[in-house]
Amino acid sequence: MVAGLCQHSEKLSFFICPVTECIQNLSALYHGCTRGKTTGDFSPLNTLCELCIQLIVCKDVTAETLYDVLHDTSYRKKWDTNMIDTFDIGRLTVNADVGYYSWKCPSPLKNRDFVTMRSWLPLGNDYLIINYSVKHPEYPPKKDYVRAVSLLTGYLIQSNGANCCTLYYLTQVDPRGSLPKWVVNRASQLVAPKAMKKIYKACLKYPEWKRKHEPNLKPWRYPEQNTLPCINVADLTVQRADSLENIDESSVSEEKAQHHSDDDET
């Protein structure tokens, strides 16, 4: 992996491409925004899947708080109303693990789920989190879900002083299946921006919530607190989208779909 991202880089060499690609895209997003642009020289891993790019300035939120919110799976269950389930599967190194996440899709579309490898890295006052899909032998695709693929997803948290930060976010996901155009448009135009706002609102409430829920437990900061079982990297491979079932849902109309509201309070 890139320098410092994992302790045993020689054992994780087959993961280099998505991580490097994600960092390059986050860098392009950051430098483009500092020049007053919201686009840059981005390199999608798959030109058939839309690369979603977002940023939000979080006033009254420290970079450390935002970093904690993105890591804390217990708190995510409080604010991520689209989530069905999430849990950590195991750890690879002090700053890399594998986890599961599933989320609701508008009925009658099938719900989606992921198994992803996540890496994180403090960069002085800033933070970097990256994930992408992997295959784990004990967590194959489920019958009632469509196994989606995170080609690359990255969060770059930039500190803007004592009590403000900026979140740069990009993701390229293959949801698998032939989805209706309205679903794709809704995801890029509505869901992603609302998700950023929900993260911001969740950050404002996190310090108070955390004080009441194991305030000193932050294994993403303190590796000695991590009790997850170790995963043998030899058991993992990068999840290729073309190896998964492709579901045709293109005929589902927007009028018939039961939308889940993204306006719930955290």
Residue frames relative to the residue before (quaternion, step in Angstrom):
aa qw qx qy qz dx dy dz
M 1.0000 0.0000 0.0000 0.0000 0.00 0.00 0.00
V 0.6865 -0.4257 0.3486 0.4754 3.52 -1.27 -0.02
A 0.6935 -0.5206 0.3029 0.3954 3.53 -1.16 0.68
G 0.8482 0.1918 -0.1550 0.4688 3.53 -0.92 0.99
L 0.5562 0.6435 -0.4043 0.3362 3.61 1.14 -0.30
C 0.7873 0.0216 -0.0178 0.6159 3.56 1.11 -0.65
Q 0.5586 -0.6405 0.4127 0.3276 3.54 -1.05 0.69
H 0.7830 0.2889 -0.1407 0.5326 3.57 0.93 -0.89
S 0.0611 -0.8662 0.4952 0.0287 3.56 0.64 1.13
E 0.6289 0.5597 -0.3571 0.4046 3.59 1.01 -0.70
K 0.6677 0.4895 -0.2974 0.4756 3.60 1.18 -0.56
L 0.7304 0.4070 -0.2182 0.5032 3.59 1.24 -0.36
S 0.2649 0.8239 -0.4778 0.1507 3.55 1.22 0.37
F 0.6536 0.5296 -0.3340 0.4251 3.61 1.03 -0.62
F 0.6332 0.5118 -0.3374 0.4725 3.61 1.30 -0.05
I 0.4157 0.7554 -0.4487 0.2350 3.60 1.25 -0.14
C 0.6542 0.5723 -0.3341 0.3645 3.60 0.80 -0.98
P 0.7262 0.4196 -0.2939 0.4585 3.68 0.60 -0.94
V 0.6344 0.5272 -0.3432 0.4492 3.60 1.01 -0.71
T 0.6699 0.4954 -0.2984 0.4656 3.58 0.85 -0.98
E 0.6429 0.5313 -0.3159 0.4523 3.56 0.98 -0.90
C 0.6680 0.5054 -0.3011 0.4557 3.58 0.92 -0.91
I 0.6540 0.5044 -0.3181 0.4655 3.59 0.92 -0.85
Q 0.6394 0.5219 -0.3278 0.4597 3.60 0.96 -0.80
N 0.6764 0.4854 -0.2952 0.4687 3.59 0.97 -0.82
L 0.6340 0.5105 -0.3297 0.4783 3.59 1.02 -0.74
S 0.6315 0.5246 -0.3259 0.4688 3.56 1.04 -0.76
A 0.6499 0.5078 -0.3132 0.4708 3.58 0.98 -0.84
L 0.6371 0.5207 -0.3218 0.4684 3.59 1.03 -0.80
Y 0.6708 0.5055 -0.3002 0.4521 3.57 0.86 -0.98
H 0.7183 0.4414 -0.2680 0.4663 3.59 0.76 -1.00
G 0.6115 0.5383 -0.3545 0.4589 3.58 1.11 -0.58
C 0.6739 0.4969 -0.2933 0.4615 3.56 0.97 -0.85
T 0.6428 0.5125 -0.3360 0.4596 3.59 1.01 -0.67
R 0.6807 0.4224 -0.2892 0.5239 3.58 1.25 -0.29
G 0.6023 -0.6006 0.3419 0.3996 3.57 1.26 0.30
K 0.5860 0.5571 -0.3790 0.4502 3.57 1.21 0.42
T 0.2810 -0.7434 0.5756 0.1924 3.55 -1.21 0.49
T 0.6784 0.3830 -0.3031 0.5488 3.55 1.25 0.29
G 0.0430 -0.7989 0.5998 0.0140 3.53 -1.20 0.39
D 0.6644 -0.4724 0.3796 0.4374 3.53 -1.29 -0.31
F 0.0492 0.8395 -0.5349 0.0824 3.54 0.36 1.27
S 0.2199 -0.7826 0.5756 0.0884 3.53 -1.15 0.75
P 0.1735 -0.8026 0.5618 0.1007 3.61 0.02 1.22
L 0.4831 -0.6679 0.4829 0.2955 3.57 -1.06 0.77
N 0.7789 0.1175 -0.0576 0.6133 3.57 1.19 -0.54
T 0.3435 -0.7846 0.4794 0.1913 3.58 -0.42 1.19
L 0.6023 0.5620 -0.3636 0.4349 3.61 1.24 -0.18
C 0.7022 0.4001 -0.2479 0.5343 3.59 1.27 -0.29
E 0.4727 -0.7061 0.4549 0.2666 3.55 -0.82 1.03
L 0.3082 -0.7231 0.5909 0.1815 3.55 -1.04 0.87
C 0.1773 -0.8049 0.5631 0.0597 3.56 -0.46 1.26
I 0.0562 -0.8094 0.5833 -0.0371 3.56 -0.78 1.11
Q 0.0682 0.7977 -0.5913 0.0965 3.57 -0.81 1.06
L 0.0174 0.7627 -0.6436 -0.0614 3.53 -1.33 0.28
I 0.0324 -0.7819 0.6223 0.0170 3.53 -1.23 0.53
V 0.3229 -0.7097 0.5938 0.1986 3.54 -1.08 0.82
C 0.1694 -0.8098 0.5596 0.0490 3.57 -0.68 1.14
K 0.1585 -0.7963 0.5805 0.0615 3.56 -0.19 1.29
D 0.8183 0.1962 -0.1906 0.5056 3.56 -1.16 0.73
V 0.6356 0.4522 -0.3432 0.5233 3.57 1.17 0.63
T 0.3249 -0.7400 0.5530 0.2027 3.58 -0.80 0.97
A 0.6250 -0.5282 0.4154 0.3974 3.55 -1.24 0.41
E 0.6267 0.5517 -0.3317 0.4392 3.57 1.04 -0.76
T 0.6529 0.5100 -0.3150 0.4631 3.60 0.98 -0.82
L 0.6537 0.5080 -0.3147 0.4643 3.57 0.91 -0.88
Y 0.6236 0.5395 -0.3180 0.4680 3.57 1.03 -0.84
D 0.6677 0.4971 -0.2952 0.4688 3.59 0.93 -0.89
V 0.6457 0.5310 -0.3249 0.4423 3.60 0.94 -0.86
L 0.6748 0.4943 -0.2978 0.4601 3.59 0.93 -0.85
H 0.6919 0.4693 -0.2732 0.4759 3.59 1.16 -0.52
D 0.6908 0.5489 -0.2852 0.3744 3.56 0.93 -0.93
T 0.2445 -0.8100 0.5173 0.1286 3.60 -0.11 1.29
S 0.6003 0.5585 -0.3691 0.4376 3.60 1.10 -0.58
Y 0.6919 0.4587 -0.2765 0.4842 3.57 0.96 -0.82
R 0.5770 0.6029 -0.3865 0.3928 3.58 1.06 -0.63
K 0.6214 0.5574 -0.3380 0.4346 3.55 1.08 -0.68
K 0.6256 0.5402 -0.3284 0.4571 3.58 1.26 -0.31
W 0.8214 0.2867 -0.1209 0.4781 3.60 0.96 -0.79
D 0.6705 0.4814 -0.3108 0.4713 3.61 1.12 -0.50
T 0.1574 -0.8453 0.5072 0.0591 3.56 0.09 1.31
N 0.6234 0.5266 -0.3499 0.4601 3.61 1.22 -0.21
M 0.5729 0.6167 -0.3655 0.3973 3.56 1.25 -0.33
I 0.2892 -0.7215 0.6019 0.1829 3.54 -1.12 0.77
D 0.7820 -0.1597 0.1463 0.5845 3.56 0.84 -0.98
T 0.0551 0.7679 -0.6382 0.0050 3.55 -1.25 0.47
F 0.1529 0.7704 -0.6105 0.1016 3.54 -1.09 0.72
D 0.4768 -0.6403 0.5234 0.2979 3.52 -1.31 0.48
I 0.3384 -0.7557 0.5331 0.1735 3.56 -0.95 0.93
G 0.7535 -0.2879 0.2276 0.5454 3.57 0.83 -0.93
R 0.4389 -0.6988 0.5059 0.2512 3.56 -1.28 0.23
L 0.3283 -0.7240 0.5779 0.1844 3.51 -1.23 0.65
T 0.7724 -0.0606 0.0797 0.6272 3.55 0.98 -0.96
V 0.7285 -0.3972 0.2959 0.4734 3.59 -1.24 -0.20
N 0.8047 0.1863 -0.1153 0.5518 3.61 1.13 -0.41
A 0.6776 0.3821 -0.3332 0.5327 3.54 0.96 0.93
D 0.0819 0.7927 -0.5996 0.0735 3.56 -0.92 0.93
V 0.3635 -0.6865 0.5805 0.2441 3.54 -1.38 0.02
G 0.0270 0.8252 -0.5614 0.0567 3.57 -0.89 0.92
Y 0.3829 -0.6985 0.5641 0.2174 3.54 -1.39 0.25
Y 0.0381 0.7804 -0.6229 0.0397 3.56 -1.09 0.77
S 0.0087 -0.7834 0.6215 0.0035 3.58 -1.00 0.86
W 0.0674 -0.8197 0.5687 0.0153 3.56 -1.06 0.72
K 0.5802 -0.6139 0.4364 0.3100 3.51 -1.29 0.62
C 0.1445 -0.7354 0.6534 0.1064 3.52 -1.17 0.73
P 0.6178 -0.5402 0.3995 0.4086 3.60 -1.16 0.48
S 0.4416 -0.6812 0.5167 0.2719 3.58 -0.84 0.97
P 0.6074 -0.1393 -0.7804 -0.0502 1.68 -2.05 1.45
L 0.3258 0.7312 -0.5358 0.2684 3.62 1.09 0.44
K 0.5004 -0.6420 0.4857 0.3186 3.57 -1.11 0.61
N 0.5098 -0.6284 0.4911 0.3224 3.55 -1.12 0.66
R 0.3367 -0.7477 0.5458 0.1723 3.55 -1.21 0.63
D 0.0380 -0.7825 0.6181 0.0652 3.53 -1.27 0.40
F 0.2341 -0.7586 0.5977 0.1120 3.54 -1.34 0.41
V 0.0939 -0.6807 0.7080 0.1628 3.47 -1.42 0.27
T 0.0186 0.8415 -0.5349 0.0730 3.57 -0.49 1.18
M 0.3380 -0.6632 0.6214 0.2445 3.48 -1.34 0.45
R 0.1144 -0.8056 0.5809 0.0211 3.56 -0.86 1.01
S 0.0619 -0.7731 0.6308 0.0247 3.53 -1.04 0.86
W 0.0633 -0.8043 0.5905 0.0195 3.58 -1.07 0.67
L 0.0472 -0.8083 0.5858 -0.0361 3.52 -1.15 0.69
P 0.3024 -0.7190 0.5952 0.1931 3.61 -0.74 1.03
L 0.1154 -0.7871 0.6052 0.0299 3.56 -0.98 0.92
G 0.7539 -0.2620 0.1551 0.5822 3.56 0.51 1.17
N 0.7985 -0.1755 0.1735 0.5492 3.57 -0.52 -1.22
D 0.6540 0.4802 -0.2997 0.5019 3.58 1.30 -0.07
Y 0.2211 -0.7797 0.5757 0.1082 3.56 -1.30 0.31
L 0.1590 -0.7722 0.6113 0.0689 3.54 -1.21 0.69
I 0.0076 0.7680 -0.6401 0.0189 3.57 -0.97 0.94
I 0.0205 -0.7995 0.5993 -0.0357 3.57 -0.89 0.98
N 0.0676 0.7868 -0.6133 -0.0142 3.57 -1.12 0.60
Y 0.0344 0.7642 -0.6441 0.0040 3.53 -1.30 0.42
S 0.6213 -0.6133 0.3625 0.3262 3.54 -1.18 0.63
V 0.0432 -0.7656 0.6417 0.0167 3.50 -1.17 0.79
K 0.4139 -0.6567 0.5622 0.2852 3.54 -1.33 0.27
H 0.0716 -0.7711 0.6325 0.0124 3.55 -0.89 1.04
P 0.4927 -0.7128 0.4008 0.2975 3.63 -0.64 1.04
E 0.7112 0.4511 -0.2682 0.4677 3.60 1.12 -0.56
Y 0.7379 0.3310 -0.2095 0.5495 3.60 1.29 -0.06
P 0.0356 0.8178 -0.5703 0.0687 3.60 0.49 1.20
P 0.6984 -0.4313 0.3335 0.4637 3.62 -1.24 0.11
K 0.3728 -0.7333 0.5330 0.1982 3.54 -1.09 0.83
K 0.6476 -0.5616 0.3639 0.3645 3.55 -1.19 0.63
D 0.7884 0.3559 -0.1719 0.4714 3.60 0.83 -0.96
Y 0.6822 0.4333 -0.2814 0.5174 3.58 1.28 0.20
V 0.3395 -0.6606 0.6147 0.2655 3.52 -1.34 0.32
R 0.3340 -0.7453 0.5413 0.1999 3.59 -0.69 1.06
A 0.1764 -0.7944 0.5784 0.0562 3.55 -0.44 1.29
V 0.3281 -0.7517 0.5483 0.1634 3.55 -1.29 0.35
S 0.2273 -0.7236 0.6377 0.1345 3.54 -0.88 1.01
L 0.2609 -0.7795 0.5524 0.1386 3.56 -0.36 1.24
L 0.7325 -0.2230 0.1247 0.6310 3.53 1.15 -0.75
T 0.0403 0.7648 -0.6413 0.0463 3.53 -1.05 0.86
G 0.0622 0.8275 -0.5532 0.0729 3.55 -0.79 0.96
Y 0.1505 -0.7456 0.6440 0.0821 3.52 -1.23 0.70
L 0.0423 -0.7603 0.6480 0.0196 3.54 -0.91 0.96
I 0.1278 -0.7992 0.5866 0.0271 3.57 -0.61 1.19
Q 0.0891 -0.8082 0.5821 0.0094 3.56 -0.59 1.18
S 0.3648 -0.7270 0.5430 0.2087 3.55 -0.80 1.04
N 0.1458 -0.7928 0.5890 0.0583 3.55 -0.93 0.98
G 0.7843 -0.1930 0.1211 0.5770 3.56 1.10 0.61
A 0.7997 -0.3513 0.2137 0.4376 3.53 -1.34 -0.17
N 0.8403 0.0907 -0.0007 0.5345 3.60 0.95 -0.74
C 0.6667 0.4143 -0.3185 0.5314 3.56 0.94 0.91
C 0.0558 0.7897 -0.6096 0.0419 3.55 -1.11 0.66
T 0.3096 -0.7189 0.5887 0.2020 3.54 -1.34 0.27
L 0.2047 -0.7632 0.6025 0.1121 3.55 -0.97 0.90
Y 0.1196 -0.7529 0.6459 0.0410 3.54 -0.79 1.13
Y 0.0122 -0.8214 0.5664 -0.0663 3.56 -0.72 1.10
L 0.0916 0.7666 -0.6346 0.0352 3.53 -1.02 0.79
T 0.0315 0.7942 -0.6061 0.0293 3.53 -1.12 0.65
Q 0.0619 -0.7481 0.6582 0.0574 3.51 -1.19 0.65
V 0.0063 0.8232 -0.5602 0.0922 3.52 -0.37 1.34
D 0.2094 -0.7160 0.6486 0.1507 3.52 -1.13 0.76
P 0.2518 -0.8119 0.5071 0.1424 3.63 -0.26 1.23
R 0.3596 -0.7285 0.4809 0.3297 3.57 1.33 -0.21
G 0.7218 0.3793 -0.3147 0.4859 3.52 -1.04 0.72
S 0.4523 -0.6520 0.5373 0.2857 3.53 -1.26 0.50
L 0.1096 -0.8398 0.5312 0.0218 3.55 0.00 1.32
P 0.5661 -0.5741 0.4578 0.3748 3.60 -1.16 0.54
K 0.6065 -0.5830 0.3972 0.3668 3.56 -1.10 0.65
W 0.6278 0.5561 -0.3507 0.4166 3.61 1.03 -0.72
V 0.6109 0.5425 -0.3513 0.4572 3.59 1.13 -0.61
V 0.6603 0.5052 -0.3003 0.4676 3.56 0.94 -0.94
N 0.6668 0.5012 -0.3009 0.4621 3.58 0.92 -0.90
R 0.6574 0.5158 -0.3129 0.4515 3.57 0.94 -0.88
A 0.6430 0.5371 -0.3242 0.4394 3.56 0.98 -0.82
S 0.7377 0.4273 -0.2402 0.4643 3.58 0.86 -0.95
Q 0.7506 0.4216 -0.2177 0.4598 3.59 1.02 -0.81
L 0.8026 0.2779 -0.1308 0.5114 3.60 1.07 -0.67
V 0.7136 0.4890 -0.2817 0.4150 3.55 0.68 -1.11
A 0.6921 0.4921 -0.2954 0.4377 3.59 0.78 -0.99
P 0.6763 0.4677 -0.3210 0.4699 3.66 0.81 -0.81
K 0.6513 0.5019 -0.3251 0.4672 3.61 0.98 -0.77
A 0.6189 0.5451 -0.3465 0.4469 3.57 1.04 -0.72
M 0.6318 0.5252 -0.3353 0.4610 3.59 1.00 -0.76
K 0.6604 0.4997 -0.3065 0.4693 3.58 0.97 -0.83
K 0.6393 0.5205 -0.3272 0.4618 3.57 1.05 -0.73
I 0.6114 0.5307 -0.3465 0.4738 3.57 1.06 -0.70
Y 0.6458 0.5243 -0.3182 0.4548 3.57 0.95 -0.89
K 0.6649 0.4922 -0.3013 0.4743 3.60 0.89 -0.93
A 0.6381 0.5282 -0.3246 0.4566 3.56 1.02 -0.80
C 0.6258 0.5461 -0.3309 0.4479 3.59 1.05 -0.75
L 0.6434 0.5350 -0.3261 0.4398 3.58 0.98 -0.81
K 0.7388 0.4095 -0.2177 0.4890 3.58 1.07 -0.72
Y 0.5107 0.7070 -0.3974 0.2853 3.57 1.20 -0.40
P 0.6477 0.5323 -0.3659 0.4040 3.68 0.72 -0.87
E 0.6741 0.4831 -0.3019 0.4702 3.59 0.92 -0.87
W 0.6506 0.5151 -0.3157 0.4601 3.58 0.97 -0.87
K 0.6857 0.5076 -0.2912 0.4328 3.56 0.87 -0.96
R 0.5910 0.5803 -0.3671 0.4234 3.59 1.07 -0.62
K 0.7285 0.4101 -0.2217 0.5019 3.58 1.18 -0.60
H 0.7511 0.3377 -0.1747 0.5397 3.59 1.26 -0.21
E 0.7805 -0.3520 0.1783 0.4849 3.55 0.00 1.35
P 0.0626 -0.8749 0.4793 0.0304 3.58 0.70 1.10
N 0.7233 0.4375 -0.2529 0.4706 3.58 1.10 -0.56
L 0.5802 0.5914 -0.3697 0.4206 3.58 1.29 -0.06
K 0.2581 0.7330 -0.5854 0.2314 3.57 -0.41 1.28
P 0.1141 -0.8543 0.5032 0.0629 3.60 0.42 1.19
W 0.5795 0.5679 -0.3840 0.4407 3.59 1.18 -0.36
R 0.6903 0.4137 -0.2631 0.5321 3.58 1.26 -0.36
Y 0.7873 0.2199 -0.0793 0.5706 3.54 1.04 -0.88
P 0.2846 -0.8195 0.4702 0.1625 3.62 0.09 1.27
E 0.5934 0.5834 -0.3744 0.4090 3.59 1.11 -0.55
Q 0.6311 0.5273 -0.3334 0.4610 3.62 1.25 -0.30
N 0.5574 0.6389 -0.3806 0.3693 3.57 1.24 -0.33
T 0.0866 -0.8208 0.5645 0.0037 3.58 -0.57 1.20
L 0.3716 0.7355 -0.4904 0.2838 3.60 1.23 0.26
P 0.5281 -0.6160 0.4642 0.3552 3.60 -1.08 0.59
C 0.5067 -0.6402 0.4842 0.3147 3.55 -1.15 0.62
I 0.2440 -0.7524 0.5974 0.1319 3.55 -1.10 0.79
N 0.3798 -0.6930 0.5657 0.2356 3.54 -1.00 0.83
V 0.4280 -0.7307 0.4652 0.2577 3.57 -0.56 1.13
A 0.5726 0.5987 -0.3790 0.4124 3.58 1.17 -0.46
D 0.6341 0.5351 -0.3262 0.4529 3.59 1.24 -0.39
L 0.6839 0.4826 -0.2701 0.4759 3.59 1.26 -0.25
T 0.0050 -0.7463 0.6641 0.0446 3.51 -1.28 0.54
V 0.5826 -0.5554 0.4485 0.3885 3.55 -1.20 0.43
Q 0.4110 -0.7196 0.5063 0.2386 3.60 -0.86 0.97
R 0.1798 -0.7784 0.5962 0.0791 3.56 -0.66 1.14
A 0.4934 -0.6948 0.4373 0.2875 3.56 -0.77 1.04
D 0.6780 0.5210 -0.3117 0.4145 3.58 0.94 -0.81
S 0.6155 0.5377 -0.3601 0.4499 3.61 1.25 -0.08
L 0.6428 0.5185 -0.3115 0.4700 3.58 1.32 -0.10
E 0.6205 -0.5459 0.4146 0.3808 3.55 -1.27 0.46
N 0.2485 -0.7632 0.5822 0.1295 3.55 -1.03 0.86
I 0.1741 -0.8141 0.5513 0.0544 3.59 -0.42 1.27
D 0.2952 -0.7541 0.5601 0.1744 3.58 -0.88 0.94
E 0.0820 0.7958 -0.5910 0.1037 3.57 -0.43 1.26
S 0.3190 0.8096 -0.4501 0.2006 3.56 1.27 0.30
S 0.6646 0.5261 -0.3129 0.4286 3.61 1.15 -0.47
V 0.4907 0.6637 -0.4381 0.3561 3.61 1.23 -0.11
S 0.2730 -0.7834 0.5399 0.1424 3.58 -0.71 1.09
E 0.5917 -0.5902 0.4206 0.3531 3.54 -1.17 0.61
E 0.6285 0.5596 -0.3360 0.4230 3.57 1.05 -0.74
K 0.7116 0.4504 -0.2590 0.4730 3.57 1.03 -0.76
A 0.5976 0.5978 -0.3629 0.3922 3.55 1.16 -0.46
Q 0.3263 -0.7222 0.5796 0.1898 3.52 -1.06 0.80
H 0.2261 -0.8177 0.5176 0.1110 3.56 -0.27 1.28
H 0.3264 -0.7034 0.5970 0.2058 3.51 -1.15 0.69
S 0.4477 -0.7137 0.4732 0.2574 3.56 -0.77 1.01
D 0.2633 -0.7532 0.5855 0.1432 3.53 -1.09 0.86
D 0.5752 0.6319 -0.3545 0.3798 3.58 1.27 0.10
D 0.3747 0.7400 -0.4905 0.2673 3.60 1.22 0.19
E 0.4582 -0.6709 0.5063 0.2893 3.53 -1.07 0.74
T 0.4511 -0.6712 0.5106 0.2921 3.55 -1.12 0.66
